[in-house]
């Protein structure tokens, strides 16, 4: 004989217990992602993957091994290489006097997909143009790229290196000059010793006393590098003092300061910037544990004028685009109780039981849910059964009166036909038909159905308070088997 649970003393025996508790595999351990290998365009990130095993006989599941590499983007557009680039397979190691300036790489034209590492490489400074006083010295500065896949240095155009280019001309001061030294050297003079200029030419040559007829003049030598690569920058003219004899650059003190031309400025690179990727910050993780997702918005934008940007199709930006999602909080969740929905009550009255499934589960780092012993869930286990419908059943139930099967066939098209459950009937179309359920009491609770489908009150069908079914203006569609309960 089976009785209620609460009538039994003591704790209910367990209906299940754990087995084979040892893990099937060891766990993979992941290191931090390296920095992106490219400083423009697309590159690669790598990380270390190790199998962390607590028991020697266990290995890691190769099907769940995390990936070791992933693509990345520097979010900086790359610019093409100069047409006449020079590849230097045996580029010398930089000497102590060689100057380097780090810059972010641009994209090389061609089939190679490895992002180059670019930097400005400077030659050694030339000797100072004077042996005393203020002079100048010069050098050559190139933008070069180190290609990982060929291990060579390649010369690029200056705009392929982002950032300021190191100067190619600067002042130098070997030592202070004495009066004797100024006159002993043919190429040296001081500003106060120049002869007064009588010519009205824009740049008249000057002759320094004691210089044996050597003349010096100001000369414009191009412009500085543009201050911006797009959307409009500024360039200034370079004004240098040169010796007329051999056009060699000399100290600016050898040219008359009053005749020095004004510095000219001009705009440059006023074309729109190329389309680039614009990524927002990542949103908070969707899960606190058991692997979640972080999302962000990534758009390809085109800046036509300063501060005026527009979203353009993704195929106009360097491919592939930056990722718009990433996994987060890849850690095991604490064990917790999981319950199903309550079942229907086992009885309509006199006390029934509702049941549900209660189990201790855990979501692990990779999102899978596994069962855990009840002891792993720290809180009290929720109930898996409860009483329901405790009211006492009524002793006066509706009694169905059985009737001998009858067969009725309407002979004249009367306006109304009254039938009783328990037989068959054939009536004329358009009449009002009433059917009565032969019960003794509780007629107000009578329900009618047609061909197994429950009937509801409507314009055509009505069920009276006494349980009588009324069908108005019968048609062929009203034929069927009517039952009451």
C-alpha positions in Angstrom: 0.0 0.0 0.0 1.4 3.4 -1.0 0.8 6.4 1.4 1.9 10.1 1.4 5.5 11.0 1.9 4.9 13.0 5.0 3.5 9.9 6.7 6.9 8.2 6.6 9.5 9.0 9.3 13.1 9.9 8.7 14.8 11.0 5.5 13.7 9.7 2.2 16.4 7.5 0.6 18.2 8.8 -2.4 16.9 7.7 -5.8 20.2 8.4 -7.5 23.8 8.6 -6.6 26.9 9.7 -8.4 29.4 7.4 -10.1 32.5 7.8 -12.3 33.3 11.1 -10.7 36.8 11.4 -12.1 37.0 13.8 -15.1 37.2 12.3 -18.6 39.8 14.8 -19.7 42.2 17.3 -18.3 41.7 21.0 -19.0 43.3 23.3 -21.6 45.1 26.4 -20.2 45.3 29.5 -22.4 47.9 32.3 -22.2 47.4 35.9 -22.9 47.1 37.0 -26.6 50.2 38.7 -28.0 50.1 42.2 -29.5 48.9 42.5 -33.1 51.8 41.7 -35.5 50.7 44.6 -37.8 50.7 48.3 -37.1 48.4 49.0 -40.0 45.9 46.8 -41.9 45.6 43.2 -40.7 47.9 41.1 -38.7 48.1 38.1 -36.4 47.9 37.4 -32.6 49.2 34.2 -31.0 49.0 32.7 -27.5 50.3 29.7 -25.7 48.1 26.6 -25.2 49.0 24.0 -22.6 47.3 20.9 -21.3 47.0 21.2 -17.5 46.6 17.7 -16.1 46.2 16.8 -12.4 46.6 13.1 -13.1 49.2 11.5 -15.3 46.9 9.1 -17.1 44.6 11.9 -18.3 45.1 13.9 -21.5 43.3 16.9 -22.9 40.5 16.5 -25.4 41.9 17.5 -28.8 38.4 18.4 -30.1 38.1 21.2 -27.5 41.6 22.6 -27.9 41.4 26.5 -28.1 42.8 28.2 -31.1 46.4 29.4 -30.9 46.1 32.2 -33.5 43.6 34.8 -34.6 43.5 37.7 -37.0 43.7 41.3 -35.7 43.5 44.8 -37.1 45.5 47.9 -36.3 42.5 50.1 -37.3 44.9 52.2 -39.4 44.7 52.2 -43.2 47.7 51.2 -45.2 49.1 53.3 -48.0 50.8 51.9 -51.2 54.5 51.5 -51.6 56.5 53.7 -53.9 56.7 52.5 -57.5 60.5 52.5 -57.5 61.1 50.8 -54.1 64.4 49.3 -53.4 64.8 45.9 -51.6 67.9 45.5 -49.5 68.5 41.9 -48.7 71.7 42.6 -46.8 70.7 45.7 -44.9 73.5 46.5 -42.5 73.0 46.5 -38.7 72.4 50.1 -37.5 75.5 51.7 -36.1 75.5 53.8 -32.9 75.3 57.0 -35.0 72.3 55.7 -37.1 69.0 57.2 -35.9 65.7 55.4 -35.9 62.2 56.7 -35.5 59.5 54.2 -34.9 56.3 54.6 -37.0 53.2 52.5 -37.7 53.4 50.4 -40.8 51.3 50.9 -43.9 50.3 48.3 -46.4 52.6 46.9 -49.2 51.2 46.5 -52.7 51.4 42.9 -53.9 50.5 39.4 -52.9 52.4 39.3 -49.6 50.0 39.3 -46.6 52.5 39.8 -43.8 52.3 43.4 -42.4 55.7 45.1 -42.6 57.3 46.9 -39.6 58.3 50.3 -40.8 60.6 52.9 -39.4 62.5 56.0 -40.4 66.2 55.2 -41.0 68.7 58.0 -41.0 72.2 58.2 -42.5 75.1 59.7 -40.6 75.2 63.4 -40.2 77.5 65.2 -42.6 80.4 67.3 -41.1 79.3 70.8 -39.9 79.5 73.4 -42.7 81.7 75.5 -40.5 84.6 74.9 -38.2 83.5 77.5 -35.7 80.4 79.5 -35.0 76.9 78.4 -36.2 76.7 76.1 -39.2 74.5 73.4 -40.5 74.8 69.7 -41.1 72.7 67.4 -43.3 71.7 63.8 -43.7 69.4 61.5 -45.6 66.3 60.0 -43.9 64.4 57.1 -45.5 61.2 55.3 -44.7 62.0 51.6 -44.7 60.1 48.4 -43.9 61.3 45.1 -42.5 59.4 42.3 -44.2 59.0 39.3 -41.8 58.5 36.8 -44.6 61.7 37.7 -46.5 63.8 39.3 -43.7 64.8 42.2 -45.9 64.6 46.0 -45.6 62.5 47.7 -48.3 62.5 51.5 -49.0 59.1 53.1 -49.1 57.7 56.5 -49.7 57.8 58.8 -46.7 54.0 58.8 -46.3 54.1 55.1 -45.6 55.6 55.9 -42.2 53.1 57.5 -39.8 54.5 60.1 -37.5 57.0 63.0 -37.8 60.0 62.4 -40.0 63.4 63.1 -38.3 65.0 66.3 -39.6 67.4 66.2 -42.5 69.0 69.6 -41.7 70.0 71.0 -38.3 72.2 73.7 -36.9 75.6 72.8 -35.5 78.2 74.7 -33.4 81.7 73.2 -33.5 83.3 76.0 -31.3 83.1 79.7 -30.8 84.9 81.7 -33.5 87.7 84.3 -32.8 88.4 87.3 -35.0 91.5 85.7 -36.5 89.8 82.5 -37.4 87.0 84.4 -39.2 89.5 86.1 -41.5 91.8 83.1 -41.9 89.0 80.9 -43.3 87.8 81.9 -46.8 84.2 80.8 -46.1 83.6 82.5 -42.8 82.3 86.0 -42.0 80.1 87.8 -39.6 76.9 89.7 -40.4 78.3 93.1 -39.5 81.2 92.8 -42.0 79.0 92.5 -45.1 79.1 95.3 -47.7 75.9 97.4 -48.0 73.7 96.1 -50.8 73.0 98.6 -53.6 71.1 96.3 -55.9 67.3 96.2 -55.7 67.3 92.5 -56.8 65.2 90.1 -54.7 68.3 88.1 -53.7 71.5 90.0 -54.4 74.7 88.0 -53.7 76.9 89.2 -50.8 80.6 89.3 -50.6 82.3 89.0 -47.2 85.4 91.0 -46.5 88.5 88.9 -46.6 86.8 86.1 -48.4 88.6 86.6 -51.7 85.4 87.3 -53.7 83.3 84.3 -52.7 79.6 85.2 -52.7 76.7 83.7 -50.8 72.9 84.0 -51.3 69.6 82.7 -50.0 67.9 79.9 -51.9 64.6 78.2 -51.5 65.0 74.5 -51.5 61.5 73.0 -51.6 59.1 72.6 -48.7 58.9 70.7 -45.5 56.9 67.5 -45.2 53.1 68.0 -45.1 51.8 68.2 -41.5 48.9 65.8 -42.3 48.5 62.9 -44.7 44.9 63.8 -45.6 42.1 66.4 -45.0 44.6 69.2 -45.5 47.9 70.0 -44.0 50.5 72.8 -44.1 54.0 73.0 -45.7 56.6 75.7 -45.1 59.3 76.6 -47.6 63.0 75.8 -46.7 65.3 78.8 -47.1 69.0 77.9 -47.1 72.2 79.9 -47.5 74.3 78.6 -50.4 77.8 79.4 -51.7 77.5 80.7 -55.3 80.7 79.0 -56.4 79.5 75.4 -56.0 75.9 75.8 -54.6 77.0 74.1 -51.4 74.9 74.8 -48.3 76.8 76.9 -45.8 76.2 78.7 -42.5 73.2 81.1 -42.6 75.5 83.7 -41.0 77.3 84.0 -44.4 74.1 85.4 -46.0 72.6 88.8 -45.2 69.8 88.5 -42.8 68.0 91.5 -44.2 67.7 89.8 -47.6 66.4 86.5 -46.3 63.2 85.6 -48.1 60.0 85.2 -46.2 58.9 81.7 -45.3 56.1 80.6 -47.6 53.3 78.4 -46.5 51.0 76.3 -48.6 48.3 73.7 -48.1 48.8 70.1 -49.0 47.2 66.7 -48.9 43.7 68.2 -49.0 42.1 65.0 -50.3 39.7 63.0 -48.1 41.1 60.4 -45.9 40.6 56.8 -47.0 37.8 54.8 -45.4 38.7 53.3 -42.1 37.1 51.1 -39.4 35.6 52.7 -36.4 34.8 50.4 -33.4 33.0 51.3 -30.2 33.9 50.0 -26.8 32.8 46.4 -25.9 29.6 46.1 -23.9 29.7 44.3 -20.5 29.8 40.5 -20.6 26.4 38.8 -21.1 27.2 36.2 -18.4 29.1 36.4 -15.1 30.4 32.8 -15.6 30.2 29.8 -17.8 31.2 31.7 -21.0 29.5 34.9 -22.1 29.7 37.3 -25.0 30.8 41.0 -25.3 29.5 42.9 -28.3 30.5 46.2 -29.9 29.5 48.2 -33.0 32.0 48.2 -35.9 31.4 50.5 -38.9 33.3 51.5 -42.0 33.4 55.2 -42.0 34.7 57.8 -44.5 35.9 61.2 -43.3 35.4 63.6 -46.2 36.1 66.8 -44.3 37.3 67.6 -40.8 34.6 66.3 -38.4 32.3 65.2 -41.3 32.1 61.4 -41.4 29.7 59.0 -43.1 29.1 55.3 -42.7 30.0 53.5 -46.0 29.8 49.9 -47.2 32.1 47.5 -45.4 33.9 46.5 -48.6 35.4 50.0 -48.9 37.5 49.4 -45.7 40.5 47.0 -45.4 39.5 43.4 -44.9 38.8 41.6 -42.7 37.0 44.0 -40.3 37.7 44.1 -36.6 35.8 41.6 -34.6 32.4 42.8 -33.2 32.2 40.2 -30.5 34.4 38.2 -28.2 34.0 35.6 -25.5 34.3 36.6 -21.8 34.1 35.2 -18.3 35.2 31.7 -19.3 35.1 30.4 -15.8 33.1 27.6 -14.0 29.9 28.8 -12.3 29.1 27.6 -8.8 26.7 24.6 -8.6 23.0 25.5 -8.2 19.6 23.9 -8.0 17.6 23.6 -11.2 13.9 22.9 -11.1 11.3 21.9 -13.8 7.7 23.1 -14.0 5.2 21.6 -11.5 3.1 18.7 -13.0 -0.7 18.8 -13.0 -2.4 17.7 -9.8 -3.0 14.0 -9.6 -6.6 14.5 -8.3 -9.4 17.0 -8.7 -10.4 16.8 -5.1 -9.7 14.9 -1.9 -6.0 15.9 -2.0 -3.7 15.2 -4.9 0.1 15.6 -5.5 2.1 17.8 -7.8 5.7 16.8 -8.7 8.7 18.4 -10.4 12.4 17.5 -11.1 15.0 19.0 -8.8 18.6 18.5 -9.6 22.0 20.1 -8.7 23.8 21.3 -11.9 26.8 23.4 -12.8 27.6 25.4 -15.9 31.3 25.0 -16.7 33.7 27.4 -18.4 32.8 26.3 -22.0 29.1 26.7 -21.5 28.2 23.0 -20.9 25.9 22.0 -18.1 26.8 19.0 -16.0 25.1 17.2 -13.1 26.6 17.5 -9.6 25.9 15.7 -6.4 23.3 17.4 -4.1 26.1 18.1 -1.6 27.8 20.5 -4.1 24.8 22.8 -4.0 25.2 24.7 -0.7 21.6 25.8 -0.2 18.7 23.6 1.0 17.2 21.5 -1.8 13.9 22.8 -3.0 10.8 20.5 -2.7 10.1 18.1 -5.5 6.5 17.4 -4.5 3.6 19.2 -2.8 -0.1 18.6 -2.0 -2.9 20.1 -4.2 -6.7 20.2 -4.4 -7.3 19.3 -0.8 -11.1 20.0 -0.9 -13.4 17.1 -0.2 -15.2 15.7 -3.3 -19.0 16.4 -3.3 -21.2 13.3 -2.8 -24.0 14.7 -5.1 -22.6 14.3 -8.6 -24.7 14.7 -11.7 -26.4 11.5 -12.6 -26.9 10.7 -16.2 -30.2 9.0 -17.0 -29.8 6.4 -19.6 -32.5 6.3 -22.2 -33.4 3.8 -24.9 -32.0 4.7 -28.3 -34.5 6.6 -30.3 -34.7 7.5 -34.0 -36.6 10.7 -35.0 -37.4 11.9 -38.5 -39.2 15.2 -38.9 -42.3 14.9 -41.2 -43.3 18.6 -41.4 -41.2 21.7 -41.4 -42.2 22.9 -38.0 -40.4 26.0 -36.6 -39.0 24.2 -33.5 -37.9 20.6 -32.7 -37.2 19.3 -29.2 -34.8 16.3 -29.0 -33.4 14.2 -26.2 -30.0 12.7 -26.1 -29.9 9.0 -26.8 -30.7 8.5 -30.5 -30.7 9.8 -34.0 -32.7 12.6 -35.6 -33.3 14.0 -39.1 -34.7 17.5 -39.3 -35.6 20.1 -42.0 -33.1 22.9 -42.8 -33.8 26.2 -41.2 -35.7 25.0 -38.1 -34.6 25.8 -34.5 -33.4 22.7 -32.8 -33.3 22.1 -29.0 -31.5 19.2 -27.3 -32.0 18.2 -23.7 -29.5 16.3 -21.6 -31.3 13.8 -19.3 -29.6 14.6 -16.0 -31.3 14.8 -12.6 -29.6 17.8 -11.0 -26.8 20.4 -11.5 -28.1 21.1 -15.0 -26.3 24.5 -15.0 -23.0 22.6 -15.1 -23.9 20.6 -18.2 -21.4 21.0 -21.1 -22.1 20.2 -24.8 -19.8 19.1 -27.5 -20.1 18.3 -31.2 -18.0 15.5 -32.7 -15.7 15.8 -29.6 -15.3 19.6 -29.9 -16.6 21.6 -26.9 -19.3 24.1 -27.8 -19.4 27.7 -26.6 -22.3 30.2 -26.5 -22.5 32.3 -29.7 -25.0 33.8 -32.1 -25.9 30.4 -33.6 -25.5 28.1 -30.6 -26.7 28.8 -27.0 -26.7 26.7 -23.9 -29.4 27.7 -21.4 -29.0 27.8 -17.6 -30.9 24.5 -17.5 -28.4 22.9 -19.8 -30.6 22.8 -22.9 -28.7 23.2 -26.2 -30.3 25.5 -28.8 -29.2 25.7 -32.5 -30.8 28.4 -34.6 -31.6 28.0 -38.3 -30.0 24.7 -38.8 -28.0 24.0 -41.9 -26.2 21.0 -43.4 -23.0 22.0 -41.5 -24.8 21.4 -38.2 -25.0 17.7 -38.7 -22.9 15.6 -36.3 -22.9 13.8 -33.0 -23.8 15.9 -30.0 -23.0 14.8 -26.5 -23.5 16.3 -23.1 -21.5 15.8 -19.9 
